[in-house]
Amino acid sequence: MMNRINGRAFNEIRPIEVQSGFSAYPEGSVLISFGETRVLCNVTIETKVPDWMRNSDKGGGWITAEYALLPRSTQQRVRRETMGLRGRTQEIKRFIGRSLRAAFNLTVLDGFTCIVDCDVLQADGGTRTASVTGGYIALRQALSPLIKTGTLPEAVLLPQAAAVSVGMIDHVPLLDLNYQEDSSAQVDMNIVMNSNGEYIEIQGTAEQSPFTPDEFKTLLDLAEEGCRQLFILQNQALELPAE
């Protein structure tokens, strides 16, 4: 078995820290850290819906996400995207938005739009999966007062969502890759699941050589193990009882 950085086991997630209420003004705010990766997730709730929904007779609400790497979140300065978002940024923000929408009943969210801003303060791999996991916590925090006052029914909550990366180096499956591991992995995947054990999204590719169906199943099982750990951490951050 290969030796990982910091002596982690192949199925061990990096140390995670969740700081709730990191920013004073958003309806929900979480700074989530996966090892050296740190993402600030802030939620804004608006009492309106996008124009394309307003003109529809279906009703409902909406959840969308924004994503940004701050200029010195990486070893070299990342330029601010002032002239439009790059393709990678567009793809990641859509990934986050799709993942989080799967955890909430948009029909019940009628008339509200939740905007989840995910800003990467420091990047060491897994920024999109950290954004989903932290963004879910921030969304639950933001919606909690509306549920308590009866403005929204509790039915707005669907099974919770979390995301984790998995990969394979020299045919060894690894959970929660940091940047160094991710950059040398032969297989790299980002997997989003809900607390019912169902898949929300699977992004996977063979970076260097194809992988077998058995290896694919091994990585899926490893991701499920990781997401189960993340659901517990989310509930602890939200001060919810263990399921």
C-alpha positions in Angstrom: 0.0 0.0 0.0 1.4 3.4 -1.0 2.2 6.0 1.7 0.1 9.1 1.5 0.9 12.6 2.5 0.5 13.1 6.3 0.2 9.3 6.7 -3.4 9.1 5.8 -5.0 5.7 5.1 -6.4 5.1 1.6 -9.9 5.6 2.9 -9.2 8.5 5.2 -10.6 12.0 4.5 -8.4 15.0 5.3 -9.0 16.8 8.6 -12.2 18.8 8.2 -13.1 22.0 10.0 -16.4 23.9 9.7 -16.7 27.5 10.9 -20.3 28.6 10.9 -21.3 32.2 10.8 -17.9 33.2 9.3 -19.4 36.2 7.6 -21.8 38.4 9.5 -24.2 39.5 6.7 -25.3 36.4 4.6 -28.3 34.4 5.6 -26.0 31.4 5.8 -22.2 31.4 6.0 -19.6 28.6 6.4 -15.9 28.4 6.0 -15.1 24.8 5.3 -11.6 23.3 5.3 -10.5 20.0 3.9 -6.9 19.9 5.0 -5.3 22.9 3.3 -8.3 23.6 1.0 -10.5 26.3 2.4 -13.7 27.5 0.8 -16.0 30.2 2.0 -19.7 29.4 1.3 -22.1 32.4 1.7 -25.8 32.1 1.0 -28.1 35.0 0.0 -31.9 34.5 -0.1 -33.9 36.7 -2.4 -37.7 36.9 -2.4 -37.9 36.6 -6.2 -37.2 34.1 -8.9 -35.3 34.3 -12.2 -37.1 35.9 -15.1 -37.4 32.6 -16.9 -39.2 31.1 -13.9 -41.4 34.2 -13.3 -42.8 33.8 -16.8 -43.5 30.1 -16.2 -46.8 28.7 -14.8 -45.0 26.0 -12.9 -44.1 28.1 -9.9 -41.4 27.0 -7.5 -38.1 28.5 -6.4 -34.5 28.3 -7.4 -31.0 27.5 -6.1 -27.9 28.7 -8.0 -24.2 28.8 -7.3 -21.2 31.0 -8.1 -17.6 29.9 -7.8 -14.3 31.7 -7.8 -10.7 31.1 -7.1 -9.3 34.1 -5.2 -6.1 35.6 -6.7 -3.6 34.0 -4.2 -5.6 30.8 -3.4 -3.0 28.9 -5.5 0.8 29.0 -5.6 0.8 31.4 -8.5 -1.6 34.3 -8.6 -4.9 33.6 -10.4 -6.2 36.5 -12.4 -9.7 37.8 -11.5 -12.2 36.9 -14.1 -13.4 40.4 -14.9 -14.0 39.8 -18.6 -16.3 36.8 -18.2 -16.0 33.4 -16.6 -13.6 30.8 -17.9 -15.0 27.5 -19.1 -13.7 25.7 -16.0 -15.4 28.2 -13.7 -18.6 27.9 -15.5 -18.5 24.1 -15.3 -17.7 24.0 -11.6 -20.5 26.6 -10.7 -23.0 24.5 -12.6 -21.8 21.3 -10.9 -22.3 23.0 -7.5 -25.7 24.3 -8.4 -27.0 21.0 -9.7 -25.7 19.1 -6.7 -27.4 21.5 -4.2 -30.7 21.7 -6.0 -31.0 17.9 -5.7 -31.1 18.3 -1.9 -34.1 20.7 -1.7 -37.6 20.7 -2.9 -37.7 23.5 -5.4 -41.5 23.4 -5.7 -41.9 24.1 -2.0 -39.3 26.8 -2.2 -41.9 28.8 -4.2 -41.0 32.4 -4.7 -37.4 32.3 -3.3 -34.0 32.2 -4.9 -31.0 31.0 -2.9 -27.6 32.1 -4.2 -24.6 30.1 -2.9 -21.3 32.0 -3.4 -18.3 29.7 -3.1 -15.0 31.5 -2.9 -11.8 29.5 -2.7 -9.5 31.1 -0.2 -6.9 28.4 -0.5 -6.8 25.5 -3.0 -5.2 22.1 -2.4 -7.5 19.9 -4.4 -11.2 19.1 -4.0 -12.5 22.7 -4.1 -15.7 21.8 -5.9 -16.5 18.9 -3.6 -15.8 21.1 -0.6 -18.1 23.7 -2.1 -20.9 21.3 -2.3 -20.4 19.9 1.2 -20.0 23.3 2.8 -22.7 24.9 0.6 -25.2 22.4 1.8 -24.5 23.4 5.4 -24.8 27.1 4.6 -28.1 26.5 2.8 -29.6 24.6 5.7 -28.5 27.5 8.0 -30.1 30.0 5.7 -33.4 28.2 5.4 -33.7 27.2 9.0 -35.3 30.5 10.2 -37.9 30.4 7.4 -38.8 26.9 8.4 -39.1 27.7 12.1 -41.4 30.6 11.4 -43.6 28.6 9.0 -42.7 30.7 6.0 -41.4 27.5 4.4 -42.6 24.0 5.3 -40.1 21.4 6.4 -40.9 19.5 3.2 -38.4 21.9 1.5 -35.7 19.6 2.8 -34.8 16.5 0.8 -32.1 14.0 1.8 -28.9 15.9 2.4 -26.1 16.1 -0.2 -22.3 15.9 0.1 -19.5 15.4 -2.3 -16.0 13.9 -2.3 -13.2 13.1 -4.7 -11.7 9.7 -5.3 -9.0 8.5 -7.5 -6.5 5.8 -8.3 -2.7 6.0 -8.3 -0.7 2.9 -9.4 -4.1 1.0 -9.1 -4.5 2.0 -5.5 -7.9 3.6 -4.7 -7.7 6.8 -2.7 -10.3 8.9 -1.0 -10.3 12.8 -0.9 -7.3 13.6 -3.0 -5.2 16.7 -2.4 -3.6 18.6 -5.3 -0.4 16.6 -5.4 -2.4 13.3 -5.5 -4.9 14.6 -8.0 -2.2 15.8 -10.4 -0.6 12.4 -10.5 -3.8 10.2 -10.4 -4.5 7.8 -13.3 -8.2 8.0 -12.5 -9.9 11.1 -11.0 -13.6 11.3 -9.9 -15.9 13.7 -8.1 -18.9 12.0 -6.7 -22.0 13.6 -5.2 -24.4 11.5 -3.1 -27.4 12.0 -0.9 -28.0 10.6 2.6 -30.3 7.9 1.1 -27.2 6.4 -0.6 -28.3 7.6 -4.1 -26.0 9.3 -6.6 -26.6 12.9 -7.6 -23.7 13.3 -9.9 -20.6 11.3 -11.0 -17.7 13.0 -12.8 -14.9 10.7 -13.7 -12.1 10.3 -16.2 -9.1 8.2 -17.0 -6.3 10.7 -17.0 -3.6 8.3 -18.2 -5.0 4.8 -18.8 -8.5 3.2 -18.8 -10.0 1.7 -15.7 -11.9 -1.5 -15.3 -15.5 -2.0 -14.1 -14.2 -3.5 -10.9 -12.0 -0.5 -10.2 -14.9 1.7 -11.0 -17.0 -0.1 -8.4 -14.2 0.1 -5.9 -14.1 3.9 -6.3 -17.9 4.2 -6.0 -17.8 2.2 -2.7 -15.0 4.4 -1.4 -16.9 7.5 -2.3 -20.0 6.2 -0.5 -17.9 5.5 2.6 -16.5 9.1 2.4 -19.9 10.7 1.9 -21.3 8.8 5.0 -18.6 10.5 7.0 -19.4 13.9 5.5 -23.1 13.5 6.4 -22.2 13.0 10.0 -19.9 16.1 9.9 -22.7 18.2 8.3 -25.2 17.2 11.0 -22.7 18.0 13.7 -22.1 21.4 12.2 -25.9 22.0 12.0 -26.3 20.5 15.5 -28.7 17.9 14.2 -29.2 14.4 15.8 -27.3 11.6 14.1 -29.5 9.6 11.7 
